[in-house]
Amino acid sequence: MNDAGVDGFFDQIDQWSTEIWRKHPWLKGLEGGIERNVFNAEKFYRHWLEFILPLMGISIGPWSRHAELKSLFHLINNLNPNYFRSDEIRKVVNKTTYLRPDQRETLTFKITGFFRLMGNTNWNPYQLESPEILEKWWDLFEEKDAWSGMDWLQKQDFRVPASLGGFIAWNRFHRGKLPIGDEHPRQWVETCAKPEGPEQAWKWDLKASIFAGEWSHADLQGVCGQFPQCENCLLLQTCNWSAQKNGFLDKNTIETRIQKGRWDTLKTEELTEWLLEDHDLQESWMNLEGVTEFRLKSIDHPKLLEWNRHHPGSKTPLRLKVLLELCRRYHEEPLRQGKQFHSSMDIFNHFQTRMGQLQQERFAIVILDNKHCFISEKTVTIGILNRSLVHPREVFADAIEQHAAALICIHNHPSGDSSPSEEDKRVTRRLKESGELLGIPLLDHVIIGKDSYTSFADEGWL
């Protein structure tokens, strides 16, 4: 029996993964692992060099091992990792004349560290993946390349936690936001070790990586990828990402708020600046569309999800969402105090571009004065609409504070069908009764679908 309960995140993704493991029995074998032999020293050293040299800005190609870098690749054949001198390595590195002095110094340090690491562990994979030795691995990677280094180790068949997507999902669950900056993988390694110890940490990393959608290429569909599908998530009720009380603080990064769809907290200039950070955006669009002509109207949520499955880690889908939002803002006339809504069609025309494509239900109110002119609007709640979430206290609090004379409620149906559910009707009746008691009548409740709407006032239900 495991102790995943030490972290509610692992406890719940363990339950979530039960059905995944049942449908894909081969995962049991992957989780169990296979017996491993000592690494082939020459092959392993060559793969390591081919990984770190480009990270240092040193170009390599198919002929690198046979050109001026040949002596570097052959060091493994000429030195004994159990007994060597660093000046021997420095002498070989200095023969690569096209390297800068700082590159030679860094490369000497890294290769020396690599050989000492191998000598101290006798190339044993179980020792090389231990928490103590991971610290020494991190010394051989630049701070900015720590996650890439962990990913490389995992691809060399080391059983180490390396899922950045899993770490991001864990951050969403516990902190309600994305990791701050380039957080080091050390915390994720320690976190994955809590349920069953360091030896089994990679198993929890595996489950988290599947949960985060990093295995979609193997037809394992996660729910907490770049576009979190909170409405389909088992962790919804306990996750801080989906909880409104933790989700919309100013200190959240722009990217966090974009992923949460909190466009109302983002200024147009912020979105524009973030969008323009990507210098390769035009090329990314061409790859997304797959044709020479880019058609913005063809971009929808399913296409962005598909792109994310084929290009995990790419920010192109997020930047396209920002572009679509900027286009929406250009199309949508901002509400100004004093504007009058003359019909439910006016409400639909204003809110459809904003709410018609949302993947989660969003409940908003429009506060009106005694001439039924616009005072303000507010998002009350995000999530499945029910009486516990849409409480009259939250709905009417701002209306009372702003001396409202009337109220209009608006919410969307992500399914695209604007027909009201029984719960929609019960919530509306309760709000209508509360409005009558407070002297702030509910004029209408408009449900917005993808291309249609339903007005409670038009239907005679108010």
N, C-alpha and C positions, 0 to 999 in steps of 0.2 A: 504493500500500500504506500502510495507516495504522500508527500506532505506539501502538495501544491497550494494548500490553503493558506500558507504563510504569505501568499500574494494573491489577492482576489482576482487579479488579471489571469494568472496561470490556472487558478482553480476553475474559472469559467471557460477559458479556451480549451481546457481539458475536456469539459462537458461538450463544448461545441464541436470538437474534433472527433468525438465518438462516431458520429454518422459518417464523417469523411473516411475514417479508417475502415469502417465496415464496407463502404463502397469500393475502396481501393486497398485490397489486402496486401499489395506489394509494399505499402508504407510500413507494415509491421516488420518486414525484413530490413528496410532501410533504417527504421528506428532501432532494431536490434544490432545493426552494424555487422561487419564481417571481420574475421581475423586478419591482422595486417602484419606484413613482414617489415624488416628494416629497409629503409629507402635505398634506392640506387643512388649512390653519392654523386656521381658525375651528372646524371640526369637532373637530380634535385637542385644542385648548385647552378646548373645552366638555366633552369626555369627561374630560379631566384634572381640571377643576374638580368635575365630578359624582363623581369618584372620591375626591378628597382632602377635600372639605367634610364628608361624613358621618364620615370618620375623625377629624376635628377636633371632632366633636360639633355640627356646624352642620347643621340639618335643611334638606333640599331636597325639593322636590316638583315636579309637572308645571308649576307656575306660578312656580317660583323665578326663572327667567330674565326673567320679566315683572313681578316684584314688586320688593322692595327689593334683591335680588341682581342685578337686571337690569344695573346699571352694571358689576358685576364680569364678567359674561359678555360684555359689549360692549367690554371693554378691548382685546381682540384687534383690534377694528376701529378703535380710536382711537390705538393706540401702535405705533411702529415698533420691533420687537425689536432692530434694529441700532443704534438711537439713542433712548434714553429716560432719564428720571430717576426714581429710586425714589420721590421725593416726589410724583410724579404718581400713582403707584399707591397710596401711602399716603393721599392725598387722597380717592381713590375708595373705598378700603376703609373709611375713617372715616365715610363716609356711611351705612354699614349700622349703624344705631343699636342694633339688638338684640344685636350681638356684644359679648362681654366685651373689656376692654382687651387681655388676653393673646391672645385669638383674633385681634384686629385686628393685633397685632404679628406673630404667627406667620404669618398669611395674607399680610401685606405681604411678609415675608421669602420665602415660598414662591412667590408670583406673580412677584416680582422675579427670583428664581432661575430660574424657568421661562422668562421672557422672555430672560434673558441666555443661557441654555442654547440656546434656539432661534436667537438671533442669532449665537452663536458657531459653530453647525453648519449654518446656513442650512436648517434643517428637513430635513436629509439623514438618512434612516433608518440608513444604514450608519455614519455618524459617531455618531448618537445611541445606538447599541448597543455601541459600543467600550468596552473595560474602563476607559479613562480617564474617559469620559463617564458610565459607570455609577456611578462614585464621586460624581459631581455629582447624579445622579438620587437616590441614597441620601440625599444632604443634604436633598432635598425631601420625603422620607418620614420619619416617625417611626421610631425603631429597632424598635419593636414591629410596625411595618407594612411592614418591608423585604420579607418574602416576598410579602405581598399586592401590594406595588408591583411586584415582578418579574412576578407573575402578570398584573397589569394591563398591563405593557409587552408581554408576550407576546401578550395578546389584541388589542393594537393592531398586531400583525404585526411586532413586533421579534423578531429571532432571538437571544434571550437565554435562558440556563439558568434555569428557574423552577420546576422540579419538586421540591417539598418531599418528596413520596413517594420520588423517586429519591434524594434526599439521605439520607433515612431508611434506604433499602435499602443505600446505600453505607456508612453508619455501622454497620448490622448486620454487613455483610461484614467491614469492617476492625476495628471496635472491639468487636463483639459486644454492642452496646447501642444504645439510642436516642440521638439528639442531646441534649446537656445544655442544658436550658432553651431559650431562644429564640435558638439560634445563628444568626448573620448569614449570609445567602446568599453572602457574599463567598467563603467557602471553597469552596462548591459551584461557583461560577463559575470559580474558579481550577482546581478539580479537573477540570471538564469540558473545560477548555482544554488539559490536558496531552497527550491523545492526538494532536491535529492542530492545535493552536493556537486562539486566541480566535475566529477566524472560523468554525470548525466546532464550537465548543463546544456549540451548541444541538442538534446532531445527536446527541451523546452524551447530552444531557439528554433528548431524545426517546426514545431507546432505554431509558434508565433509567426514565422515567415509564411506559412500557408495561410494563416488567418489574415495576414497583411497582403495577400494576393500575389506573393512573389513566385508562386508555383502555378500560375494560370497557364503557362506553356504546357503543363502536364495535365490540363483539364481539372485542376484543383482551384475552384473559385473562392477566393477569400472575400471578406466584407469590409476590411479596414485598410484599403489601399489609398492611393492618392485622392480618390473620390469616395470617402467613407459612406457605406450604405447603412446608415444608422437604423433606418426603419426595418431592416432585415437582420439586425444584430441581436444575439442572445444577451449581450452585455449592456443593452440600451439603458436599462433601469438603474444601473450602478456606475455608468461611465460618465466621467466629468466632461468629456468632449461634448456629449449631447445634452448635458444639463445646462439649461439657460443661465443658472445662477453663476456658473464658472466660465461660461464660454465667450463673453463679449467684453472683456476688459481692454482698456486702451493699451496696456502693455503687451497684448498679444501681437505677434508680428503680422505684417500684411499678408504673408502667405497663409498663416493660420486662419485669418479672417476670410480670406478668399475660399479656402477649403470648407469653411463653415457656411459659406454663402451669406456672410454678414455684410452685404454691400452697403447697408445703411450706416455702417461705422467707417466707411472708407471714402475719402474725398477723391474727386476726379483726378486731381493733380497727383495724388499718391498712386493711383492705379496706372496713370500714364507713365510716371517715372519708373514704376516696377516693370511695366511692360517693355520699356525701352532698354532695360538692362540686358536683354538677350540680343547679342549682336548677330546670332545665327538664326533669328526667328524666321526670316523669309525662306531659308533653306528647309527649316523644320516644317513649315506650312506645306511646301511642295512634297515633302516626304509623307506628310499626313494625308494629303489629298490623293497622292499617287498619280497625278496628272500635271500637265504644264500649266493649267489654268486653275487658280485657287478660287473656290466658290464658298464664300462665307456662310451663305444660307444653308449649305449642305451639312454644316457642322452642328451636331446635336449631342445630347448626353451619351447615347449608346456608342456613337463614333468615338467620342473622347475616351470612353471606357475601353473600347477595342484598341485604340492607340496605346493606352496605358498598359494593357496586357502584353502587347508586342514590344514595348519600349519602357520597361520598368525603370523608374527613377527619372525619366524625362519630365521636364517642367513645361514642355510644349502644350499639353492639354490645359494646364492652369493658365498659361498666358493666353490661350485662345478663349477661355472663359472670361478673362479680363477684357479681351477685345470685344466679345459679344456684349458684355456689360456696358462698356463705353458706348457701343452702338445703340444699346437700349436707352442709355441716358440722353443721347443725342436725339433719339426719336421721341422720348417722353417729355412732355411739357411739365416742368416742375409746378407743384401746387403752391399757390400763394394765398396768403390770408385775404379773405373776401371773395374767393372764387365760389361759385354756386354749382352744385350738381343738380341737374334738372331731371335726370332719370337714371335707372339702373344701368343703361347703356353707357352713360357718362362714366360711371364707376368702373365698368368693365374695360372701357377703352383706356382708362388711365392705368389700371393695375394689371391688365393682362400681360403686357410685355415684361413686367417685373415678376409676376407670380405664376404665370401660365406654364413655365418650364421648370419650376422648382421640384426637387426630388423629395422634399419633406413638406408636410402640411405646415402652413404658417397662418396664424390668426392675427389680424390687424384691425385697428379701429380708426375711423375718421371722426374727429370731434368738431361739432358745428355750433354756431351761435344761434340767437333767436330768429334770425332771418335765413337760417339753414345755410349760412356761408362758412367756408372752411376756416378752422382755427389751427388745427394740427392733426398729425396722424402718428400712430405708434404701433409697433409690433408687440403684441401681448405675450405670445408664446409660440414656440416652434416644437413640432412633434405631433403625435397622433391626437386628434381633437377629442377631448372628453370633458366631462363636467368637473373633474378634479383639477385639470389644467386650466380650463377657461372658467375661472371663478369670477362671479360678479365683482368681487372686491378688486381684482386686478384690472378688470375691464373698465370699471367706472371710476377708479381712483384718479386718473389724470383728468377725466371729464369733470369731476367735481372740483378739482384744484383749478381748472381753467374756466370755471363757471359756464360749462357747456349747457346748451338748451336742447340738444339732440345728439344722436349717435348713429353711425352706420358701421356695421361689422362686415369684414371681408375675410374670407379664407379660401385657400386653394385645395384642389384635389390632385395629387401627383399622378393619379391614374389617367387624368385627362378628361374623365367623365364628371360633369358638374352636378349630377343628380345628388340630392341630399340623402345622407344616411339617417337611420332612426336616431342615432346619437346626435347628429347635427340638429335634428328637429327638437330633441329634448334640451340641448344646450340653448337653442334660440328661444324656446318657451321660457326658460329660467331667466335669461337675460331680459326678455320683454317684461316679465313680471317685476324684476328688480328695477328696471328703468321707470316703470309706472310708479313704484313706491318712492323713488328718488326724484321724480319729476324731470327725468331726462329720458324721453321716449326713444326707443329703438326704432328708427325709421325704416331700416332695411338690413338684411343680411344677404350678401351677395357671395355665392360660391363660384369660383373661377376654375374652369377646366382649361384644356390646351387651346381649344378654339371656340369654346362656348361658355355660357354662364347660366346660373339659376338665381333668380331674385325672389326672396320670400315675400316681399311686398307685391311684386307683380303676380305671384301665384295666389295671393289672398291668404297667406298663412300667418300674417301679422295682424 
